[in-house]
Structure formats: structure tokens, C-alpha cells
């Protein structure tokens, strides 16, 4: 697989978007939390990924959702 940005041989993929990345274009993301909610039970679960690869184009931000009720 080739790097999305420069066509060099890829060494991994961006954890956020899946673009292939070479060593030069891969950045280390300190911590990435992936969450899901189960609407039938109302419970949420998540896991943290430490040191995941990230490309320079992805801008990640936290968003919160609180249901009104």
C-alpha cells in the first residue's frame, strides 16, 4: 500500500480516517477514545487507544451529547 500523501511505501493507517501513511507522514496521537451507546439498554461503552497513528489532515475534537428528558 502507498502513502496517501507522497506515494512512498505505507507503514500504517490513520486511526481516524484510514488513510495509508508512511513514516514521514504518520503522527502519534496521544490518546483516542472510541465510544458506542446501546439505545436498548441506555449503557455506553468505550475503549482508549494510546499511541495511535494519525494523519495531518484529520482534526479530532471532543463532542458531548446529553439527551433532554
N, C-alpha and C positions, 0 to 999 in steps of 0.2 A: 504494500500500500504506500502511496506517496503523500507527502505533507500537503495539506490544503493550501498553504501559503507559498511554498517555494519549490515543490516537486521533488525534494530530497526524500530519501527513504524514511518513512514514518516509524516512530518508536512507541507510539501510544495514541490514545484518542482523548479528546476533551470530555470531561465527565459531564459537562452541561449540554453541549450540542452534538458531540460525537464526531467532530472534525478530526481527521488524522493529523498528527503533529510530529515533527522531527524534534531533535534535542534542542535546537536553537529556538524554536517557536513554542515550546511547551513551558508553561509557567506552573509553579506549585501553588495550589490553593490550600491555605492553612486548614480549613475545616469546612466541610459541606454537609448539610443535614438534609436528608430526603425523608419526607413525611407522607403519610396517607391516612385518610379517615374512612371509617366504616360507618356509612349512614344508617345501616340497620341496627347497630349497637350503640352508636354515638361515641365510640372509642377511637382514638388516634394512636398510631404507632409511628416510630421514626428510627432511623439509624444515622450515625455520623460516619463520614469518610474523612480520614485525615491524610493530607499529602496528596490529594487527587490532582491529576493534570487538568489544566485549564488553558484555553487559547486566549489570545489577546483581544479577540473581538467580543467575547461573552462578558456582559456586565451583569453580575449577580447582586440581588438585593433581597432583603427580608420583607415579607408582607404578612400581615396578620389578618385573620378573619374572625370576627366574633358574631355569631348568629344573634339576631334580635328575637327576643322571645319572652 
